[in-house]
Amino acid sequence: MIYPLKSPRMVGDRSLDVANLEVIKLESLTAKDPVEMAKLLKAAESEGFFYITFNDDLSKKISGYLRTCYLNSHEYFAKPLGEKMKAFREGVCHGYKCAGIESFEITRDEQNSITLPSPFAEHAGATLDLSNICDTIVRTCLRSISDSLGLGEPSDLENAHHPDGQSDSGIKFVSGPTKSSIADVPDTTHTDGGSITLLWCEKWASQMQSKDTKEWLWIDPKPGCVLANVANYLQRQTGGRLHSPVHRVSQPTDGVEDRYFVSYFLRPNH
């Protein structure tokens, strides 16, 4: 069955064009189900975005961790700038950053050795366990895509992301831009520089540019699943067969409200 690229959805008093994205079952990828693997490859080759769902036990665990992460983010980003800057680190992928959008990132290479700022320190178990779950999810996707492309085992793609190698893969907490007027939202148009990205957000906040039509479509913050997308490294390494989508953070209606993201970036080894 061929699904339309988009469908209308009322959010507040606005009708939004919402992307229709594939929904992939993680347990089916783990079991190497050929139907689910084919769905993932098709999504990675076409729009580059897709949802991943989990079994009930894992979904319940993730939901609990996310509640903790959103509360931590609210408390952390509300602190004075000077306090947050104590966690500033040189480099793109480490520590606190404030460049239009505030963020705090913990890389896997350092997650067991760095001193986390409060309140992440008080909830380190939940934070780092979620990071480990995310790493398993993206590596399962990478393995499935590699198998579907017939790249061998282990493939060059998997070798480039060897878990024992050093990389900047990590979990990132973001306080999204929120303005009283949509017209004041900063332009965050970009593609991701790593390999595979996961993104959780409870509110309407993400838009993608269609690969073929170039129109902007909203992405539904579906509960019980995570949004995933192909990033630049996989697009380059597959000669453009996989698609790293252009996307941005925005808001569908006027009005200031808290908007927090929890993301995970799989990046190749150094």
ABEGO torsion letter per residue (X at the ends): XBBBABBBBBBEABBBBBBBBBBBBAAAAAAGBAAAAAAAAAAAABAGBBBBBBBAAAAAAAAAAAAAAAAAAAAAAABBAAAAAAABBBEAABEBBBBGBBBBBBBAAAAAABBBBOAAAAAAAAAAAAAAAAAAAAAAAAAAAAAAAGAEOBBAAAAAABAABBBABEBBBBBBBBBABAAABBBABBBBABABBBBBBABBABBBBBAAAGBBBBBBBBBGBBBBBBBAAAAAAAGGABBBBBBBBBBABBEBBBBBBBBBBBBBBX
